[in-house]
Amino acid sequence: MARVIELSYYPVKGCAGTSADRAPLTPAGLAHDRSFMVVSEEGVYRTQRRDPRLAVIRPAVTADGERLTLKAPRTEALHLRVDTSGARRKVDLFGTAYQGIDQGDTAADWLSEVLRARSRLVRVPPEHDRVTDGMTPGTSGYADSCALHVVSRATLDLLNRKLTERGAGPLPMNRFRPSIVIDGWDGHERDGRHERDGRHERDGRAEPHAEDRARRIRIGDTELGYAKLAIRCAVTLVEQESGARAGPEPLRTLAGYRRASQGGIAFGAKFAVLRPGWVSVGDDAVVTAWGESEL
């Protein structure tokens, strides 16, 4: 049976993630996921594609969402009381206008020093009503698109085998910044039965990219609906521990076998939240509906 082996949420878009053993799943994803965003003074979102040093900023938010701590190497930690009622300002995310609540000059000065570029911190306002696209519409905070990014362990294992064959080193899962990592899918479950083809019987490996075809997933008391493939960008080139760009991998290798029909390089899949609840590491991940890959 497939199970959840990792849960991660990213309180500040583009910054380091926080691992969890158990977390509430809201309509916008794991609680507090991408509820904050770093923007330029003009309100344009910052991303590791342009500002890879975002990766070294480690946020921590209290369960009630009222306090945020930001840490970075060789910098004194910043402790903030979160403002959820201040004046709204326009922010830009991929050319779409949203609203954000500015978190003040102290946060702005701290981020500007760490990123070496004038920056501000904003929070999603309570009335945020973003509608995300894909096969199953949903909502999210300041995520690139959908509420959840799901990747299977087998998907990364296949990539790492291909990287090794090319003489490159294996990569950790955090290069891909998933929300939920699942292990054990063989991609051949139908009507509650567990089926295997001959290849899987021989090598004992789970099938890579089974998440491409999962259309409904039940985890604990929650349910997820497939939205679309996750199209990868230059963020995957950034070492998440150091914030340094590390060369052409994994995009060079992925380009050889994961080019999507609609364009771009796919790795993992995006999901909307159909039924909120709680998810935990160790929960069964039961696919209740399968489809064909959009690759």
C-alpha positions in Angstrom: 0.0 0.0 0.0 1.3 3.5 -0.9 1.9 5.8 2.0 2.8 9.4 2.7 6.5 9.6 3.7 7.1 13.4 3.7 5.0 16.5 4.4 6.4 20.0 3.8 4.9 23.4 3.7 6.5 26.7 2.7 5.3 29.6 4.8 7.1 32.2 2.7 7.0 31.7 -1.0 10.4 30.9 -2.3 12.0 30.4 1.1 12.9 27.1 2.9 10.2 24.6 3.7 9.1 23.2 7.0 8.8 19.5 7.5 5.8 18.1 9.5 4.8 14.7 10.8 1.1 15.8 10.9 -0.6 18.9 9.5 -4.0 20.3 8.8 -5.0 20.4 5.1 -7.0 23.5 4.2 -8.7 24.3 0.9 -5.5 26.3 0.0 -3.1 23.5 0.9 -1.2 22.5 4.0 -1.8 25.2 6.7 0.2 28.4 6.3 1.6 27.2 2.9 2.7 30.2 0.9 0.7 32.6 3.0 3.6 35.1 2.9 5.5 36.4 -0.1 8.6 38.5 -0.6 8.1 41.3 -3.2 10.1 44.1 -4.7 9.3 47.7 -3.6 7.1 47.8 -6.7 5.1 44.7 -5.4 6.5 42.2 -7.9 7.0 38.7 -6.4 10.5 37.4 -5.7 11.4 33.9 -6.7 14.5 31.6 -6.5 14.6 31.9 -10.3 16.0 35.4 -9.9 16.8 35.5 -6.2 18.2 32.1 -5.2 19.2 33.4 -1.8 15.6 33.1 -0.8 16.4 29.4 -0.2 18.6 30.2 2.8 15.8 32.0 4.6 14.1 29.6 7.1 10.6 30.7 8.2 8.7 29.3 11.1 5.1 30.2 11.8 3.1 29.4 15.0 0.2 27.1 14.7 -2.3 30.0 15.1 -0.5 32.0 12.4 0.0 35.0 14.7 3.8 35.0 14.8 6.5 34.5 12.2 10.2 33.9 12.7 12.7 34.4 9.9 16.3 33.0 10.2 19.2 33.2 7.8 23.0 32.4 8.1 25.1 35.1 9.8 22.0 37.2 10.5 20.1 37.8 13.7 16.7 36.1 13.7 13.6 38.3 13.1 10.5 37.7 15.2 7.3 39.3 13.9 3.7 39.6 15.1 1.8 38.9 11.9 -0.5 41.7 10.6 -3.7 40.4 9.2 -5.8 43.6 9.2 -3.5 46.3 7.8 -3.9 48.2 4.6 -3.9 46.2 1.4 -1.4 46.8 -1.3 -1.4 45.5 -4.9 1.1 42.7 -5.6 2.1 41.0 -8.8 2.4 37.2 -9.1 3.2 36.0 -12.7 1.5 39.1 -14.1 -1.7 38.7 -12.1 -2.7 41.3 -9.6 -3.5 40.2 -6.0 -3.7 41.9 -2.7 -1.2 41.6 0.2 -0.9 43.0 3.7 2.5 44.6 4.1 4.3 43.3 7.3 6.2 46.5 8.0 9.6 48.2 7.7 11.4 45.9 10.1 10.7 42.9 8.0 11.5 44.8 4.8 14.9 45.9 6.1 15.8 42.4 7.3 14.9 40.8 3.9 16.6 43.6 2.0 19.8 42.9 3.8 19.7 39.1 3.4 18.7 39.3 -0.3 20.8 42.3 -1.1 17.9 43.9 -2.9 15.1 46.2 -1.6 12.2 44.0 -0.6 9.0 43.9 1.4 7.0 41.1 3.0 3.3 40.7 2.4 0.7 38.3 3.7 -2.4 36.8 2.0 -5.4 38.8 3.3 -8.3 36.9 4.8 -10.5 37.7 1.9 -8.1 36.2 -0.6 -10.3 34.2 -3.1 -7.9 33.0 -5.8 -9.2 30.3 -8.2 -6.5 28.0 -9.5 -6.7 26.3 -12.9 -6.3 22.7 -14.2 -8.5 19.7 -14.5 -9.7 20.2 -10.9 -10.0 23.9 -10.0 -9.2 24.9 -6.4 -7.5 27.7 -4.5 -4.1 28.5 -3.0 -2.2 31.3 -1.3 0.8 32.7 -3.2 1.8 29.3 -4.6 2.8 29.2 -8.3 -0.5 27.6 -9.1 -2.3 24.8 -7.2 -2.6 24.1 -3.5 -0.5 20.9 -3.5 2.6 19.5 -5.3 2.7 15.7 -5.1 5.7 13.6 -6.0 6.3 9.9 -5.6 9.6 8.5 -4.3 9.9 6.3 -7.3 9.8 9.4 -9.6 12.9 10.8 -7.9 14.6 7.4 -7.8 14.3 7.1 -11.6 15.8 10.6 -12.1 18.7 9.8 -9.8 19.4 6.5 -11.7 19.5 8.5 -14.9 21.7 11.2 -13.3 24.1 8.5 -12.1 24.3 7.0 -15.6 25.4 10.4 -16.9 28.1 10.7 -14.2 26.1 13.3 -12.1 25.3 13.0 -8.5 21.9 12.2 -7.1 19.6 15.0 -5.9 17.5 15.3 -2.8 13.8 15.6 -2.9 13.9 19.2 -1.6 15.2 20.4 -5.1 11.6 19.9 -6.2 9.9 21.5 -3.1 6.9 19.1 -2.9 4.1 19.3 -0.5 3.5 15.6 -0.2 5.9 12.7 -1.0 4.4 9.3 -1.5 6.1 5.9 -1.6 4.8 2.6 -2.8 2.6 3.4 -5.8 3.0 0.9 -8.6 0.4 2.6 -10.7 -1.5 -0.6 -11.4 -4.3 -0.4 -8.8 -7.8 -0.8 -10.1 -11.1 -1.3 -8.3 -9.4 -1.8 -5.0 -7.2 -4.6 -6.4 -3.4 -4.5 -6.5 -2.1 -5.6 -9.9 1.4 -5.9 -11.3 2.8 -6.3 -14.7 5.8 -8.6 -15.3 8.3 -5.9 -15.1 7.3 -4.8 -11.6 7.2 -8.3 -10.4 10.8 -8.8 -11.5 12.4 -5.6 -10.2 10.2 -4.9 -7.2 10.2 -1.2 -7.9 7.3 1.2 -7.6 6.3 2.8 -10.9 7.8 6.3 -11.5 5.4 9.1 -12.3 2.3 7.3 -11.1 1.1 10.7 -9.7 0.7 11.8 -13.4 -2.3 9.4 -13.6 -3.8 9.6 -10.2 -7.1 11.6 -10.5 -8.5 11.3 -7.0 -6.4 10.5 -3.9 -7.7 9.8 -0.4 -5.2 10.5 2.4 -6.6 10.1 5.9 -9.9 12.0 6.0 -8.9 14.3 3.1 -9.3 14.0 -0.6 -7.2 15.5 -3.5 -8.2 16.1 -7.1 -5.6 16.1 -9.9 -5.2 19.5 -11.6 -2.2 19.3 -13.9 1.4 18.2 -14.4 4.0 20.2 -12.5 6.1 22.1 -15.1 9.6 22.7 -13.8 11.8 25.8 -14.0 15.2 27.0 -12.9 14.4 26.7 -9.2 15.3 23.0 -9.5 18.9 24.2 -10.3 19.3 25.9 -6.9 20.8 24.0 -4.0 18.2 24.5 -1.3 20.7 24.4 1.6 23.2 27.0 0.2 21.0 29.1 -2.1 23.6 28.6 -4.9 22.8 27.7 -8.5 24.4 24.3 -9.2 24.5 23.9 -13.0 22.3 22.3 -15.6 20.9 19.4 -13.6 18.3 18.1 -13.2 16.7 20.0 -16.1 19.2 18.7 -18.7 18.5 15.0 -17.8 14.8 15.5 -17.4 14.6 17.1 -20.9 15.5 13.8 -22.3 12.5 11.9 -21.1 9.9 14.3 -19.5 9.0 16.9 -22.1 5.3 17.6 -21.8 3.1 17.8 -24.8 1.9 21.3 -23.8 5.5 22.5 -23.4 8.0 22.5 -20.6 9.5 19.7 -18.5 7.2 17.9 -16.1 8.1 16.3 -12.7 5.4 15.6 -10.2 1.8 16.7 -10.3 -0.4 19.5 -8.9 -3.5 18.8 -6.9 -6.5 20.7 -5.6 -8.0 20.0 -2.2 -11.5 18.5 -2.5 -12.0 17.7 1.2 -9.9 19.3 3.9 -8.9 17.5 7.1 -5.6 16.2 8.6 -2.8 14.4 6.9 0.1 12.6 8.6 3.3 10.9 7.6 2.4 7.2 7.4 -1.1 7.7 6.1 -2.2 5.4 3.3 -2.5 7.2 -0.1 -5.4 5.5 -1.8 -6.0 6.3 -5.5 -9.8 6.1 -6.0 -9.7 7.2 -9.7 -7.0 6.8 -12.4 -6.6 8.5 -15.8 -4.1 8.8 -18.6 -1.0 10.9 -18.2 -1.1 14.4 -19.9 2.6 14.1 -20.7 
